[in-house]
Amino acid sequence: MVTDSLRRMRVDPVGPLKGELTLPGDKSITHRAIILGSLTDGVTEITGALRSHDCRDTAKAFRSMGVASEEADDGRLQIHGVGLYGLKEPAEILDLGNSGTTMRLLAGVLAAQPFFSVLTGDQYLRARPMARVVMPLRSMGATILGRAGGNLPPLAIKGTRLQAIDYVSPIASAQVKSAILLAGLFTDGETTVTEPSLSRDHTERMFEAIGIPIHRNGLSVRVDGIKKISPFQMAIPGDFSAAAFFLVAALALPGSELTLREVGINPTRTGLLDALRSMGAVIEVSRQRIICGEPVADLHVRSQALHGTEIAGALIPRMVDEIPVFAVAAALAAGPTTIRDAAELRVKEVDRIAAIVEELHGFGVQIEQRPDGLIIQGGASLSGCHCDSWGDHRVAMALAVAALAAEGSTTISDPFCVSSSFPDFWTRLDAALPGAAVPLET
């Protein structure tokens, strides 16, 4: 139905969302499973791995370093791990596409390898800040060079024997924490990371699930250097960040009643549920269980009237990727919504604060940007328009949700950037709402 050669998508408001949906595997967990599976001594099997461009770039980077991996038609991914020190020096520059997660976490692994490597990516990744991982890795003994003093890719890494550190991070960042914890596996001591508030804890949960000792104490987490990682089997839950778009769409479209199956509900990821509930939303959570260390459940949502709210502080790291679609919910809610302490949105794939403001203005939303957030005057009657994804997957999908709630057709340029995290988003949207998403030739 859809090919990358088609550069625009028309989205029409075609009615309520009904029935059930399953989501693709969680992107954050898939990245970590590929990385740790590559470092095991044996064959690791992952079910439900996300087949997005970002995750494929992670697997491709390890293939360039001698790690074989195979994808089966039923979704299983087999990784033939080479051990902690079995990676080979890559003959080529490692192109990581759009994946900031891959670059930052891989830097933690490569800083401890006895060889030289260079990491780069697309125009968006080359503009993303890397000092947040480069500086602590340098303090462990790594030699890392890059543009702007090591803050911007490409990064050139000369691996070495690392020293354990106690690191107090100025920001709550799962990527920073994970890069340091991964590097800490290669030391002879104890490495500790302390955050100002809790960021995503997928790395810690996965360490525990596959038998890597890890110790938590409030906002601090400690890992000891290890000798080997045993092969493991991992089942990846549905991605909550992918579920978010359908949650908000079901809330916004009158007459909707939708169940999302097998969704990861890790509490460090589900800040959007808290934010929507503060707007009056009732979202039912059922069949809760733990799978491979991660909490999983079904989510049931009906269309509902929402009111404005304020989100800030420790809630922001728990929903930072969902703020673009939350802004759409806020535009449709009664009354104003304020988003504060979200300056991290400025240094995502694009400046998401600027992107949200410009594109929602096009729909007729009264929205104002602040250095660290947004003020959205709710109660908008959205009008279909032409808008731009900015090449950002989460912006593109948030605009699709806005288009479903708008009067008239909307066209979105560069819609296939969704492949970074949700490759078949448009196909699934069209299956759930036939005729909603129509690809256009340019």
KEVO-348968 format. One record per residue (C-alpha): x, y, z; residue number from 1; residue in one letter. Coordinates in nm, 2 decimals. Layout:
      u      v      w resi resn
      X      Y      Z  NUM    A
...
***
This chain:
      u      v      w resi resn
   0.00   0.00   0.00    1    M
   0.27   0.25   0.10    2    V
   0.62   0.30  -0.02    3    T
   0.89   0.53   0.08    4    D
   0.88   0.70  -0.26    5    S
   0.54   0.86  -0.16    6    L
   0.62   1.18   0.02    7    R
   0.27   1.29   0.15    8    R
  -0.01   1.13   0.34    9    M
  -0.37   1.25   0.34   10    R
  -0.55   1.19   0.66   11    V
  -0.93   1.23   0.69   12    D
  -1.16   1.22   0.99   13    P
  -1.36   0.90   0.91   14    V
  -1.52   0.81   1.24   15    G
  -1.46   0.64   1.58   16    P
  -1.20   0.39   1.67   17    L
  -1.35   0.05   1.76   18    K
  -1.22  -0.29   1.85   19    G
  -0.87  -0.41   1.95   20    E
  -0.52  -0.33   1.85   21    L
  -0.18  -0.49   1.92   22    T
   0.13  -0.27   1.91   23    L
   0.48  -0.33   1.77   24    P
   0.75  -0.43   2.02   25    G
   0.90  -0.16   2.25   26    D
   1.18   0.03   2.09   27    K
   1.38   0.10   2.40   28    S
   1.37  -0.26   2.52   29    I
   1.45  -0.39   2.17   30    T
   1.77  -0.18   2.15   31    H
   1.89  -0.30   2.49   32    R
   1.81  -0.67   2.41   33    A
   2.01  -0.65   2.09   34    I
   2.31  -0.48   2.26   35    I
   2.32  -0.72   2.56   36    L
   2.24  -1.02   2.33   37    G
   2.54  -0.93   2.12   38    S
   2.77  -0.94   2.43   39    L
   2.66  -1.28   2.55   40    T
   2.85  -1.60   2.51   41    D
   2.60  -1.79   2.29   42    G
   2.27  -1.76   2.11   43    V
   2.01  -1.52   2.24   44    T
   1.65  -1.53   2.11   45    E
   1.42  -1.23   2.12   46    I
   1.05  -1.25   2.04   47    T
   0.84  -0.94   1.95   48    G
   1.15  -0.73   1.86   49    A
   1.06  -0.41   1.69   50    L
   1.16  -0.41   1.33   51    R
   1.21  -0.03   1.30   52    S
   1.49   0.15   1.12   53    H
   1.64   0.25   1.45   54    D
   1.65  -0.10   1.59   55    C
   1.78  -0.24   1.26   56    R
   2.06   0.02   1.28   57    D
   2.16  -0.12   1.62   58    T
   2.17  -0.48   1.48   59    A
   2.35  -0.36   1.17   60    K
   2.62  -0.19   1.38   61    A
   2.69  -0.51   1.57   62    F
   2.70  -0.71   1.25   63    R
   2.97  -0.48   1.14   64    S
   3.16  -0.59   1.45   65    M
   3.12  -0.96   1.39   66    G
   2.78  -1.04   1.56   67    V
   2.56  -1.25   1.34   68    A
   2.18  -1.21   1.37   69    S
   1.88  -1.36   1.19   70    E
   1.52  -1.25   1.17   71    E
   1.25  -1.52   1.13   72    A
   0.91  -1.45   0.97   73    D
   0.73  -1.52   1.30   74    D
   0.91  -1.22   1.46   75    G
   1.19  -1.41   1.64   76    R
   1.53  -1.25   1.63   77    L
   1.83  -1.47   1.70   78    Q
   2.16  -1.31   1.80   79    I
   2.49  -1.50   1.81   80    H
   2.67  -1.33   2.09   81    G
   3.05  -1.30   2.08   82    V
   3.11  -1.22   2.45   83    G
   3.21  -0.90   2.63   84    L
   3.54  -0.87   2.45   85    Y
   3.47  -1.06   2.12   86    G
   3.36  -0.77   1.91   87    L
   3.59  -0.69   1.61   88    K
   3.71  -0.35   1.51   89    E
   3.47  -0.23   1.24   90    P
   3.62  -0.17   0.90   91    A
   3.37   0.11   0.83   92    E
   3.23   0.41   1.00   93    I
   2.92   0.29   1.19   94    L
   2.62   0.48   1.05   95    D
   2.34   0.47   1.31   96    L
   2.08   0.65   1.11   97    G
   1.84   0.85   1.33   98    N
   1.90   0.66   1.65   99    S
   2.02   0.86   1.94  100    G
   1.97   0.56   2.17  101    T
   2.20   0.35   1.96  102    T
   2.47   0.61   1.95  103    M
   2.47   0.69   2.32  104    R
   2.44   0.33   2.45  105    L
   2.69   0.20   2.19  106    L
   2.94   0.46   2.30  107    A
   2.93   0.30   2.65  108    G
   3.02  -0.04   2.50  109    V
   3.28   0.08   2.25  110    L
   3.46   0.29   2.51  111    A
   3.57  -0.04   2.67  112    A
   3.67  -0.22   2.35  113    Q
   4.04  -0.27   2.25  114    P
   3.99  -0.10   1.91  115    F
   3.91   0.22   1.73  116    F
   3.56   0.31   1.60  117    S
   3.37   0.60   1.46  118    V
   2.99   0.66   1.50  119    L
   2.78   0.89   1.28  120    T
   2.42   0.92   1.17  121    G
   2.18   1.13   0.96  122    D
   2.15   1.51   0.97  123    Q
   1.92   1.50   1.27  124    Y
   2.14   1.26   1.48  125    L
   2.45   1.47   1.39  126    R
   2.28   1.77   1.56  127    A
   2.20   1.59   1.89  128    R
   2.41   1.66   2.20  129    P
   2.65   1.38   2.30  130    M
   2.85   1.55   2.58  131    A
   2.61   1.41   2.83  132    R
   2.76   1.06   2.76  133    V
   3.10   1.17   2.64  134    V
   3.20   1.35   2.96  135    M
   3.13   1.07   3.20  136    P
   3.28   0.81   2.97  137    L
   3.59   1.03   2.95  138    R
   3.60   1.03   3.33  139    S
   3.61   0.65   3.31  140    M
   3.93   0.68   3.10  141    G
   3.78   0.67   2.75  142    A
   3.92   0.87   2.46  143    T
   3.63   1.02   2.26  144    I
   3.66   1.29   2.00  145    L
   3.38   1.47   1.82  146    G
   3.27   1.80   1.68  147    R
   3.22   2.09   1.93  148    A
   3.46   1.93   2.18  149    G
   3.29   1.60   2.16  150    G
   2.93   1.73   2.19  151    N
   2.83   1.65   1.84  152    L
   2.87   1.35   1.61  153    P
   3.05   1.20   1.44  154    P
   3.22   1.05   1.75  155    L
   3.56   0.88   1.72  156    A
   3.62   0.64   2.01  157    I
   3.96   0.48   2.11  158    K
   3.86   0.20   2.35  159    G
   4.06   0.13   2.66  160    T
   4.04  -0.04   3.00  161    R
   3.78   0.16   3.19  162    L
   3.77   0.27   3.55  163    Q
   3.46   0.25   3.77  164    A
   3.31   0.58   3.87  165    I
   3.04   0.73   4.09  166    D
   2.85   0.97   3.86  167    Y
   2.59   1.22   3.96  168    V
   2.40   1.31   3.64  169    S
   2.26   1.66   3.61  170    P
   1.97   1.53   3.40  171    I
   1.73   1.24   3.43  172    A
   1.83   1.05   3.11  173    S
   1.79   0.68   3.06  174    A
   2.04   0.70   2.77  175    Q
   2.31   0.86   2.99  176    V
   2.24   0.61   3.28  177    K
   2.24   0.31   3.04  178    S
   2.57   0.42   2.87  179    A
   2.75   0.44   3.20  180    I
   2.60   0.12   3.33  181    L
   2.70  -0.07   3.02  182    L
   3.05   0.07   3.04  183    A
   3.06  -0.03   3.41  184    G
   3.02  -0.39   3.31  185    L
   3.37  -0.38   3.17  186    F
   3.54  -0.24   3.48  187    T
   3.70  -0.41   3.79  188    D
   3.50  -0.20   4.04  189    G
   3.16  -0.07   4.12  190    E
   3.00   0.20   3.90  191    T
   2.72   0.41   4.04  192    T
   2.48   0.65   3.86  193    V
   2.26   0.89   4.05  194    T
   1.99   1.09   3.88  195    E
   1.79   1.40   3.99  196    P
   1.47   1.20   3.92  197    S
   1.39   0.86   3.79  198    L
   1.43   0.80   3.42  199    S
   1.33   0.49   3.23  200    R
   1.46   0.18   3.40  201    D
   1.46  -0.07   3.12  202    H
   1.83  -0.13   3.14  203    T
   1.81  -0.21   3.51  204    E
   1.51  -0.44   3.47  205    R
   1.68  -0.62   3.18  206    M
   2.00  -0.67   3.38  207    F
   1.80  -0.83   3.66  208    E
   1.60  -1.04   3.41  209    A
   1.91  -1.19   3.25  210    I
   2.11  -1.24   3.56  211    G
   2.34  -0.93   3.57  212    I
   2.37  -0.82   3.94  213    P
   2.24  -0.47   3.99  214    I
   2.17  -0.27   4.30  215    H
   1.92   0.01   4.34  216    R
   1.90   0.26   4.63  217    N
   1.65   0.54   4.56  218    G
   1.77   0.74   4.26  219    L
   2.11   0.56   4.26  220    S
   2.19   0.24   4.07  221    V
   2.51   0.04   4.10  222    R
   2.66  -0.23   3.88  223    V
   2.98  -0.43   3.93  224    D
   3.22  -0.53   3.66  225    G
   3.15  -0.88   3.53  226    I
   3.33  -1.16   3.33  227    K
   3.05  -1.28   3.10  228    K
   2.68  -1.26   3.01  229    I
   2.49  -1.58   2.96  230    S
   2.26  -1.62   2.66  231    P
   1.89  -1.54   2.73  232    F
   1.54  -1.55   2.59  233    Q
   1.35  -1.22   2.59  234    M
   0.99  -1.14   2.50  235    A
   0.93  -0.77   2.41  236    I
   0.60  -0.61   2.52  237    P
   0.41  -0.37   2.30  238    G
   0.55  -0.02   2.29  239    D
   0.36   0.22   2.52  240    F
   0.49   0.52   2.31  241    S
   0.32   0.36   2.01  242    A
   0.00   0.30   2.21  243    A
  -0.01   0.67   2.31  244    A
  -0.12   0.78   1.96  245    F
  -0.42   0.55   1.96  246    F
  -0.50   0.62   2.32  247    L
  -0.54   1.00   2.25  248    V
  -0.72   0.93   1.92  249    A
  -0.97   0.71   2.10  250    A
  -1.03   0.98   2.37  251    L
  -1.07   1.25   2.10  252    A
  -1.29   1.08   1.84  253    L
  -1.66   1.06   1.95  254    P
  -1.80   0.71   1.98  255    G
  -1.46   0.54   2.01  256    S
  -1.41   0.24   2.23  257    E
  -1.07   0.07   2.19  258    L
  -0.86  -0.20   2.36  259    T
  -0.49  -0.21   2.33  260    L
  -0.34  -0.55   2.40  261    R
  -0.01  -0.66   2.56  262    E
   0.12  -0.30   2.62  263    V
   0.43  -0.24   2.83  264    G
   0.32  -0.03   3.14  265    I
   0.66   0.03   3.30  266    N
   0.59   0.31   3.55  267    P
   0.89   0.51   3.43  268    T
   0.72   0.52   3.08  269    R
   0.35   0.58   3.16  270    T
   0.35   0.94   3.27  271    G
   0.10   1.00   2.98  272    L
  -0.16   0.79   3.17  273    L
  -0.12   1.02   3.47  274    D
  -0.14   1.33   3.26  275    A
  -0.45   1.22   3.08  276    L
  -0.61   1.12   3.41  277    R
  -0.54   1.46   3.54  278    S
  -0.75   1.59   3.25  279    M
  -1.04   1.37   3.35  280    G
  -0.97   1.06   3.14  281    A
  -1.07   0.72   3.26  282    V
  -0.84   0.45   3.11  283    I
  -0.89   0.10   3.23  284    E
  -0.58  -0.13   3.29  285    V
  -0.65  -0.50   3.30  286    S
  -0.46  -0.84   3.29  287    R
  -0.15  -0.69   3.46  288    Q
   0.15  -0.93   3.47  289    R
   0.53  -0.93   3.46  290    I
   0.70  -1.06   3.14  291    I
   1.08  -1.08   3.14  292    C
   1.10  -0.82   3.42  293    G
   0.86  -0.57   3.25  294    E
   0.50  -0.50   3.36  295    P
   0.25  -0.57   3.08  296    V
  -0.13  -0.51   3.06  297    A
  -0.43  -0.44   2.83  298    D
  -0.55  -0.08   2.81  299    L
  -0.92   0.00   2.75  300    H
  -1.03   0.36   2.65  301    V
  -1.35   0.53   2.54  302    R
  -1.40   0.87   2.40  303    S
  -1.44   1.13   2.67  304    Q
  -1.45   1.50   2.73  305    A
  -1.12   1.63   2.88  306    L
  -1.02   1.95   3.07  307    H
  -0.69   2.14   3.08  308    G
  -0.42   2.06   3.33  309    T
  -0.06   2.14   3.42  310    E
   0.23   1.90   3.39  311    I
   0.59   1.96   3.51  312    A
   0.87   1.82   3.73  313    G
   0.92   1.45   3.77  314    A
   0.63   1.37   3.55  315    L
   0.81   1.50   3.24  316    I
   1.08   1.23   3.20  317    P
   0.81   0.97   3.23  318    R
   0.62   1.11   2.93  319    M
   0.88   1.31   2.73  320    V
   0.83   1.11   2.41  321    D
   0.45   1.14   2.44  322    E
   0.43   1.52   2.48  323    I
   0.37   1.58   2.10  324    P
   0.05   1.37   2.11  325    V
  -0.04   1.50   2.46  326    F
  -0.03   1.85   2.31  327    A
  -0.30   1.74   2.07  328    V
  -0.52   1.61   2.36  329    A
  -0.46   1.95   2.53  330    A
  -0.57   2.14   2.22  331    A
  -0.90   1.95   2.22  332    L
  -0.96   1.97   2.60  333    A
  -1.16   2.25   2.77  334    A
  -0.95   2.52   2.92  335    G
  -0.57   2.59   2.91  336    P
  -0.29   2.34   2.96  337    T
   0.06   2.43   3.07  338    T
   0.37   2.21   3.01  339    I
   0.68   2.31   3.20  340    R
   1.03   2.16   3.26  341    D
   1.04   2.00   2.92  342    A
   1.34   2.17   2.77  343    A
   1.47   1.83   2.67  344    E
   1.22   1.84   2.38  345    L
   1.45   2.10   2.22  346    R
   1.72   1.85   2.16  347    V
   1.53   1.55   2.04  348    K
   1.53   1.44   1.67  349    E
   1.42   1.80   1.60  350    V
   1.32   2.09   1.83  351    D
   0.98   1.93   1.91  352    R
   0.86   2.24   2.10  353    I
   0.90   2.46   1.79  354    A
   0.76   2.18   1.57  355    A
   0.45   2.13   1.78  356    I
   0.38   2.51   1.79  357    V
   0.42   2.57   1.42  358    E
   0.21   2.27   1.31  359    E
  -0.07   2.30   1.56  360    L
  -0.10   2.66   1.47  361    H
  -0.18   2.54   1.12  362    G
  -0.48   2.35   1.26  363    F
  -0.61   2.66   1.43  364    G
  -0.48   2.59   1.78  365    V
  -0.38   2.88   2.01  366    Q
  -0.05   2.76   2.14  367    I
   0.25   2.95   2.28  368    E
   0.60   2.82   2.33  369    Q
   0.82   2.88   2.63  370    R
   1.19   2.79   2.67  371    P
   1.10   2.48   2.85  372    D
   0.75   2.40   2.74  373    G
   0.41   2.51   2.60  374    L
   0.09   2.69   2.69  375    I
  -0.21   2.55   2.50  376    I
  -0.55   2.72   2.50  377    Q
  -0.79   2.43   2.48  378    G
  -1.13   2.39   2.32  379    G
  -1.00   2.43   1.97  380    A
  -1.21   2.33   1.66  381    S
  -0.93   2.19   1.44  382    L
  -0.94   2.26   1.07  383    S
  -0.76   2.03   0.82  384    G
  -0.45   2.18   0.67  385    C
  -0.12   2.10   0.51  386    H
   0.15   2.03   0.77  387    C
   0.51   1.90   0.79  388    D
   0.64   1.62   1.00  389    S
   0.98   1.79   1.03  390    W
   1.13   1.45   0.96  391    G
   1.04   1.35   1.32  392    D
   0.84   1.02   1.37  393    H
   0.66   1.13   1.69  394    R
   0.56   1.47   1.54  395    V
   0.43   1.29   1.23  396    A
   0.21   1.05   1.43  397    M
   0.08   1.33   1.66  398    A
  -0.02   1.53   1.35  399    L
  -0.21   1.23   1.23  400    A
  -0.41   1.22   1.55  401    V
  -0.48   1.59   1.52  402    A
  -0.60   1.53   1.16  403    A
  -0.84   1.26   1.27  404    L
  -1.00   1.51   1.50  405    A
  -1.01   1.80   1.24  406    A
  -1.28   1.92   1.01  407    E
  -1.17   1.83   0.65  408    G
  -0.87   1.67   0.50  409    S
  -0.51   1.71   0.62  410    T
  -0.19   1.64   0.43  411    T
   0.13   1.55   0.61  412    I
   0.46   1.58   0.43  413    S
   0.75   1.33   0.49  414    D
   0.51   1.09   0.66  415    P
   0.74   0.79   0.64  416    F
   0.98   0.91   0.90  417    C
   0.75   0.70   1.13  418    V
   0.98   0.41   1.03  419    S
   1.22   0.51   1.31  420    S
   0.98   0.37   1.57  421    S
   0.65   0.25   1.42  422    F
   0.72   0.13   1.06  423    P
   0.36   0.02   0.99  424    D
   0.18   0.30   1.16  425    F
   0.00   0.41   0.85  426    W
  -0.10   0.06   0.76  427    T
  -0.24  -0.01   1.11  428    R
  -0.42   0.33   1.12  429    L
  -0.58   0.25   0.78  430    D
  -0.68  -0.10   0.91  431    A
  -0.84   0.05   1.22  432    A
  -1.00   0.33   1.03  433    L
  -1.04   0.23   0.66  434    P
  -0.98   0.53   0.44  435    G
  -0.83   0.75   0.71  436    A
  -0.48   0.74   0.57  437    A
  -0.43   0.77   0.19  438    V
  -0.08   0.80   0.04  439    P
  -0.03   1.07  -0.22  440    L
   0.21   1.09  -0.51  441    E
   0.41   1.41  -0.54  442    T
***
